[in-house]
Amino acid sequence: MSNKIYYLASCDTCRKIIKSLPNDHNLTFHDIKQDPITTEDLEEMYQLSGSYEALFSKKAQLYKSMGLKDKSLTEDDFKKYILEHYTFLSRPVFIINGKIYIGNSQQNIHQVMKALTGE
């Protein structure tokens, strides 16, 4: 299984994180805007994270504009919205050596760097 990063090329935060990756990172890049995530991609992320909600970005502007923040969403809803629009995937998502790292928190990126450098 190859190591992957799901990201958005137009996202400044994603670009900054990618720039800071070790040179020999050996990641397959997947721009979710150019190449929307498939049900299979999302299923793999779900298997590793155990939750669609964990993969869902509540920071997405559509989350507020569609009134989703006022609804009680189920796991099926989270899955449906992530597949419907790339903005709902919390970014970036790394899959490294069978482990998943979701989002751009400092702690998460620190864990990614450790995983990539084999520390």
Phi and psi restraints in degrees (value plus and minus 20) as a CYANA .aco file:
   2 SER   PHI    -103.1   -63.1
   2 SER   PSI     133.0   173.0
   3 ASN   PHI     -99.9   -59.9
   3 ASN   PSI     117.8   157.8
   4 LYS   PHI    -153.2  -113.2
   4 LYS   PSI     137.4   177.4
   5 ILE   PHI    -150.4  -110.4
   5 ILE   PSI     106.9   146.9
   6 TYR   PHI    -120.4   -80.4
   6 TYR   PSI     102.8   142.8
   7 TYR   PHI    -169.0  -129.0
   7 TYR   PSI     158.8   198.8
   8 LEU   PHI    -142.2  -102.2
   8 LEU   PSI      97.7   137.7
   9 ALA   PHI     -81.4   -41.4
   9 ALA   PSI     -48.7    -8.7
  10 SER   PHI    -105.3   -65.3
  10 SER   PSI     -20.3    19.7
  11 CYS   PHI    -111.7   -71.7
  11 CYS   PSI     100.1   140.1
  12 ASP   PHI     -78.6   -38.6
  12 ASP   PSI     -62.2   -22.2
  13 THR   PHI     -82.5   -42.5
  13 THR   PSI     -64.7   -24.7
  14 CYS   PHI     -80.7   -40.7
  14 CYS   PSI     -63.6   -23.6
  15 ARG   PHI     -81.7   -41.7
  15 ARG   PSI     -62.2   -22.2
  16 LYS   PHI     -83.2   -43.2
  16 LYS   PSI     -63.3   -23.3
  17 ILE   PHI     -84.8   -44.8
  17 ILE   PSI     -64.3   -24.3
  18 ILE   PHI     -81.2   -41.2
  18 ILE   PSI     -60.9   -20.9
  19 LYS   PHI     -82.4   -42.4
  19 LYS   PSI     -50.1   -10.1
  20 SER   PHI    -107.9   -67.9
  20 SER   PSI     -23.0    17.0
  21 LEU   PHI     -87.9   -47.9
  21 LEU   PSI     128.9   168.9
  22 PRO   PHI     -80.7   -40.7
  22 PRO   PSI     128.8   168.8
  23 ASN   PHI     -80.0   -40.0
  23 ASN   PSI     -54.3   -14.3
  24 ASP   PHI    -116.9   -76.9
  24 ASP   PSI      16.6    56.6
  25 HIS   PHI     -85.7   -45.7
  25 HIS   PSI     -48.3    -8.3
  26 ASN   PHI      42.0    82.0
  26 ASN   PSI      19.0    59.0
  27 LEU   PHI    -121.3   -81.3
  27 LEU   PSI     126.2   166.2
  28 THR   PHI    -111.3   -71.3
  28 THR   PSI     105.2   145.2
  29 PHE   PHI    -110.9   -70.9
  29 PHE   PSI     115.3   155.3
  30 HIS   PHI    -152.7  -112.7
  30 HIS   PSI      81.4   121.4
  31 ASP   PHI    -100.0   -60.0
  31 ASP   PSI      91.6   131.6
  32 ILE   PHI     -91.7   -51.7
  32 ILE   PSI     -32.0     8.0
  33 LYS   PHI    -104.9   -64.9
  33 LYS   PSI     -64.9   -24.9
  34 GLN   PHI     -92.1   -52.1
  34 GLN   PSI     -53.1   -13.1
  35 ASP   PHI    -156.4  -116.4
  35 ASP   PSI      63.5   103.5
  36 PRO   PHI     -72.8   -32.8
  36 PRO   PSI     126.5   166.5
  37 ILE   PHI     -88.3   -48.3
  37 ILE   PSI     124.1   164.1
  38 THR   PHI    -112.6   -72.6
  38 THR   PSI     148.4   188.4
  39 THR   PHI     -78.4   -38.4
  39 THR   PSI     -58.4   -18.4
  40 GLU   PHI     -83.9   -43.9
  40 GLU   PSI     -64.3   -24.3
  41 ASP   PHI     -77.3   -37.3
  41 ASP   PSI     -68.6   -28.6
  42 LEU   PHI     -85.8   -45.8
  42 LEU   PSI     -58.1   -18.1
  43 GLU   PHI     -81.5   -41.5
  43 GLU   PSI     -60.8   -20.8
  44 GLU   PHI     -82.3   -42.3
  44 GLU   PSI     -64.8   -24.8
  45 MET   PHI     -82.4   -42.4
  45 MET   PSI     -59.6   -19.6
  46 TYR   PHI     -84.3   -44.3
  46 TYR   PSI     -63.4   -23.4
  47 GLN   PHI     -78.8   -38.8
  47 GLN   PSI     -58.1   -18.1
  48 LEU   PHI    -101.0   -61.0
  48 LEU   PSI     -52.7   -12.7
  49 SER   PHI    -116.1   -76.1
  49 SER   PSI     -44.8    -4.8
  50 GLY   PHI      60.4   100.4
  50 GLY   PSI     -15.7    24.3
  51 SER   PHI    -182.3  -142.3
  51 SER   PSI     115.7   155.7
  52 TYR   PHI     -93.8   -53.8
  52 TYR   PSI     -52.7   -12.7
  53 GLU   PHI     -81.0   -41.0
  53 GLU   PSI     -56.4   -16.4
  54 ALA   PHI     -83.3   -43.3
  54 ALA   PSI     -45.8    -5.8
  55 LEU   PHI    -111.7   -71.7
  55 LEU   PSI     -28.3    11.7
  56 PHE   PHI    -110.3   -70.3
  56 PHE   PSI     114.0   154.0
  57 SER   PHI    -113.5   -73.5
  57 SER   PSI      92.4   132.4
  58 LYS   PHI    -102.8   -62.8
  58 LYS   PSI     -20.5    19.5
  59 LYS   PHI    -107.6   -67.6
  59 LYS   PSI     -31.4     8.6
  60 ALA   PHI     -79.2   -39.2
  60 ALA   PSI     116.3   156.3
  61 GLN   PHI     -82.1   -42.1
  61 GLN   PSI     -55.0   -15.0
  62 LEU   PHI     -83.5   -43.5
  62 LEU   PSI     -47.0    -7.0
  63 TYR   PHI     -79.1   -39.1
  63 TYR   PSI     -61.8   -21.8
  64 LYS   PHI     -99.9   -59.9
  64 LYS   PSI     -66.7   -26.7
  65 SER   PHI     -86.4   -46.4
  65 SER   PSI     -47.9    -7.9
  66 MET   PHI    -106.7   -66.7
  66 MET   PSI     -20.6    19.4
  67 GLY   PHI      54.2    94.2
  67 GLY   PSI      -2.9    37.1
  68 LEU   PHI     -89.4   -49.4
  68 LEU   PSI     -47.6    -7.6
  69 LYS   PHI     -87.8   -47.8
  69 LYS   PSI     -38.2     1.8
  70 ASP   PHI    -114.0   -74.0
  70 ASP   PSI     -19.8    20.2
  71 LYS   PHI    -126.4   -86.4
  71 LYS   PSI     137.2   177.2
  72 SER   PHI    -116.1   -76.1
  72 SER   PSI      83.4   123.4
  73 LEU   PHI    -108.6   -68.6
  73 LEU   PSI     123.6   163.6
  74 THR   PHI    -116.8   -76.8
  74 THR   PSI     151.8   191.8
  75 GLU   PHI     -77.4   -37.4
  75 GLU   PSI     -59.7   -19.7
  76 ASP   PHI     -83.0   -43.0
  76 ASP   PSI     -57.5   -17.5
  77 ASP   PHI     -84.3   -44.3
  77 ASP   PSI     -67.3   -27.3
  78 PHE   PHI     -77.5   -37.5
  78 PHE   PSI     -64.7   -24.7
  79 LYS   PHI     -80.2   -40.2
  79 LYS   PSI     -68.0   -28.0
  80 LYS   PHI     -79.6   -39.6
  80 LYS   PSI     -66.5   -26.5
  81 TYR   PHI     -87.7   -47.7
  81 TYR   PSI     -58.2   -18.2
  82 ILE   PHI     -82.7   -42.7
  82 ILE   PSI     -61.5   -21.5
  83 LEU   PHI     -92.2   -52.2
  83 LEU   PSI     -48.5    -8.5
  84 GLU   PHI     -94.0   -54.0
  84 GLU   PSI     -59.1   -19.1
  85 HIS   PHI    -166.8  -126.8
  85 HIS   PSI     107.2   147.2
  86 TYR   PHI     -77.4   -37.4
  86 TYR   PSI     -46.5    -6.5
  87 THR   PHI     -82.8   -42.8
  87 THR   PSI     -39.9     0.1
  88 PHE   PHI    -102.4   -62.4
  88 PHE   PSI     -27.6    12.4
  89 LEU   PHI    -104.0   -64.0
  89 LEU   PSI     106.3   146.3
  90 SER   PHI     -85.4   -45.4
  90 SER   PSI     107.1   147.1
  91 ARG   PHI    -140.5  -100.5
  91 ARG   PSI     136.9   176.9
  92 PRO   PHI     -96.5   -56.5
  92 PRO   PSI     143.5   183.5
  93 VAL   PHI    -135.1   -95.1
  93 VAL   PSI     103.9   143.9
  94 PHE   PHI    -127.8   -87.8
  94 PHE   PSI     119.5   159.5
  95 ILE   PHI    -141.7  -101.7
  95 ILE   PSI      93.3   133.3
  96 ILE   PHI    -150.0  -110.0
  96 ILE   PSI     101.5   141.5
  97 ASN   PHI      29.6    69.6
  97 ASN   PSI      23.3    63.3
  98 GLY   PHI      57.8    97.8
  98 GLY   PSI     -12.8    27.2
  99 LYS   PHI    -135.1   -95.1
  99 LYS   PSI     129.0   169.0
 100 ILE   PHI    -129.5   -89.5
 100 ILE   PSI     122.2   162.2
 101 TYR   PHI    -149.8  -109.8
 101 TYR   PSI      98.8   138.8
 102 ILE   PHI    -134.8   -94.8
 102 ILE   PSI     107.3   147.3
 103 GLY   PHI      74.2   114.2
 103 GLY   PSI     159.0   199.0
 104 ASN   PHI    -135.0   -95.0
 104 ASN   PSI       2.0    42.0
 105 SER   PHI     -84.5   -44.5
 105 SER   PSI     131.5   171.5
 106 GLN   PHI     -75.9   -35.9
 106 GLN   PSI     -62.7   -22.7
 107 GLN   PHI     -83.0   -43.0
 107 GLN   PSI     -62.2   -22.2
 108 ASN   PHI     -83.8   -43.8
 108 ASN   PSI     -65.4   -25.4
 109 ILE   PHI     -86.4   -46.4
 109 ILE   PSI     -55.2   -15.2
 110 HIS   PHI     -80.3   -40.3
 110 HIS   PSI     -63.6   -23.6
 111 GLN   PHI     -83.4   -43.4
 111 GLN   PSI     -60.1   -20.1
 112 VAL   PHI     -81.0   -41.0
 112 VAL   PSI     -67.2   -27.2
 113 MET   PHI     -80.0   -40.0
 113 MET   PSI     -62.5   -22.5
 114 LYS   PHI     -82.7   -42.7
 114 LYS   PSI     -62.7   -22.7
 115 ALA   PHI     -84.4   -44.4
 115 ALA   PSI     -59.0   -19.0
 116 LEU   PHI     -93.6   -53.6
 116 LEU   PSI     -49.7    -9.7
 117 THR   PHI    -115.2   -75.2
 117 THR   PSI     -18.9    21.1
 118 GLY   PHI      49.8    89.8
 118 GLY   PSI       6.9    46.9
